[in-house]
Amino acid sequence: MIKLSHISFRYKKRRQLFADLNLTLQPGFIYGLLGKNGAGKSSLLKHMVGLLYPDSGTCTVFGFDTSARKPAMLQDMYLVPEEFNLPAISLATFVKANAVFYSRFSYNQLQAYLAEFELSENDKLSTLSYGQKKKFLIAFGLATNARVLILDEPTNGLDIPSKSQFRKIMAAALDEEKIIIISTHQVRDLENLIDSIVVLEQGNIIFNQSIADISERLAFEHSLAGVPDEEVLYAEELQGRRAGIVKNIAGIDSRVDMELLFNGIVKNAPAINGAFANLKYEY
Ligand SMILES: Nc1ncnc2c1ncn2[C@@H]1O[C@H](COP(=O)(O)OP(=O)(O)OP(=O)(O)O)[C@@H](O)[C@H]1O
């Protein structure tokens, strides 16, 4: 379990980013962390891996205080950052130098992921494209078998076939011990992959619900023609039509439209959250 309790944090000479932030993430789930530019997603992820320390409050991962960065904790987490610098060495040399830090590292799995992403261990990291480097880090991260896998903008730079491979690989990699967190702007890339959505806005968690509850509570309509205004929680113009989010009164699970949902939350979180009013959640 990842538990952030009463986290407050500010970068030097900047205004407060997090103020009394609370969040609990459970094993067995893939979480989508969404938010506009500068909302605080990367900073939150860095707290989870001990690369930033809270000014007050605590962040624990499977009981370890992340700011202590104990080896026993670090071997059980892997972060694929949004930006990275990789040395001018072959994939094989990188693996040899880094796999030793992860007690459950699997070379067989790595080979399979590299084959899936059409990468060769003999390639030099410096000669790979940004997207290929990203795929290598995702493959390496998965092969660590760390219980906490955090991916910051993983689909950035991936072509369309690689994005669907990514979704397939991530879904297959999840087990009941793992917590996978994917932060992205490309909300459509998370469709049919994530179990839960957390939305950050100016350092505050403004939405935190499971996909199962969302599809039970909300319906995503591509035309709101004939829908009474009082039933509409959020509306926008889409290709000349009024599309939007309504309360799911019919009770039939609806397909979650991630883009509409994200837009609705950012524009009017209280209205969207109102549909979950009698559900109890621990943030
Ligand atoms: N090293 C830093 N020093 C000072 N301020 C920072 C630093 N890193 C981030 N910030 C500020 O903290 C806020 C949150 O940034 P963060 O990178 O966490 O957001 P984000 O949601 O990941 O953004 P993006 O989607 O654009 O990557 C922003 O206002 C940013 O300017």
The ligand as an SDF file (V2000), in Angstrom:
LIG
                    3D

 31 33  0  0  0  0  0  0  0  0999 V2000
   12.3610   21.7400   -9.3720 N   0  0  0  0  0  0  0  0  0  0  0  0
   11.3820   22.6290   -9.2310 C   0  0  0  0  0  0  0  0  0  0  0  0
   11.6040   23.8190   -8.6370 N   0  0  0  0  0  0  0  0  0  0  0  0
   10.6280   24.7180   -8.4720 C   0  0  0  0  0  0  0  0  0  0  0  0
    9.3460   24.5240   -8.8600 N   0  0  0  0  0  0  0  0  0  0  0  0
    9.0590   23.3610   -9.4630 C   0  0  0  0  0  0  0  0  0  0  0  0
   10.0680   22.3480   -9.6850 C   0  0  0  0  0  0  0  0  0  0  0  0
    9.4770   21.2920  -10.3100 N   0  0  0  0  0  0  0  0  0  0  0  0
    8.1780   21.6270  -10.4690 C   0  0  0  0  0  0  0  0  0  0  0  0
    7.9260   22.8590   -9.9720 N   0  0  0  0  0  0  0  0  0  0  0  0
    6.6210   23.5440   -9.9330 C   0  0  0  0  0  0  0  0  0  0  0  0
    5.7010   22.7370   -9.2090 O   0  0  0  0  0  0  0  0  0  0  0  0
    4.4330   22.7180   -9.8430 C   0  0  0  0  0  0  0  0  0  0  0  0
    4.0470   21.2830  -10.1640 C   0  0  0  0  0  0  0  0  0  0  0  0
    4.9710   20.7630  -11.1360 O   0  0  0  0  0  0  0  0  0  0  0  0
    4.9310   19.2370  -11.5890 P   0  0  0  0  0  0  0  0  0  0  0  0
    6.0810   19.0180  -12.5220 O   0  0  0  0  0  0  0  0  0  0  0  0
    4.8180   18.3730  -10.3980 O   0  0  0  0  0  0  0  0  0  0  0  0
    3.5300   19.2110  -12.3770 O   0  0  0  0  0  0  0  0  0  0  0  0
    2.9770   18.1580  -13.4350 P   0  0  0  0  0  0  0  0  0  0  0  0
    1.5280   17.9760  -13.1010 O   0  0  0  0  0  0  0  0  0  0  0  0
    3.8160   16.9350  -13.4640 O   0  0  0  0  0  0  0  0  0  0  0  0
    3.1400   18.9860  -14.7790 O   0  0  0  0  0  0  0  0  0  0  0  0
    3.3120   18.4900  -16.2830 P   0  0  0  0  0  0  0  0  0  0  0  0
    2.0510   17.7980  -16.6330 O   0  0  0  0  0  0  0  0  0  0  0  0
    3.4680   19.7590  -17.0360 O   0  0  0  0  0  0  0  0  0  0  0  0
    4.5270   17.5990  -16.3570 O   0  0  0  0  0  0  0  0  0  0  0  0
    4.5560   23.6190  -11.0750 C   0  0  0  0  0  0  0  0  0  0  0  0
    4.0530   24.8940  -10.7270 O   0  0  0  0  0  0  0  0  0  0  0  0
    6.0440   23.6970  -11.3220 C   0  0  0  0  0  0  0  0  0  0  0  0
    6.4040   24.9450  -11.8650 O   0  0  0  0  0  0  0  0  0  0  0  0
  1  2  1  0
  2  3  1  0
  2  7  2  0
  3  4  2  0
  4  5  1  0
  5  6  2  0
  6  7  1  0
  6 10  1  0
  7  8  1  0
  8  9  2  0
  9 10  1  0
 10 11  1  0
 11 12  1  0
 11 30  1  0
 12 13  1  0
 13 14  1  0
 13 28  1  0
 14 15  1  0
 15 16  1  0
 16 17  2  0
 16 18  1  0
 16 19  1  0
 19 20  1  0
 20 21  2  0
 20 22  1  0
 20 23  1  0
 23 24  1  0
 24 25  2  0
 24 26  1  0
 24 27  1  0
 28 29  1  0
 28 30  1  0
 30 31  1  0
M  END
$$$$
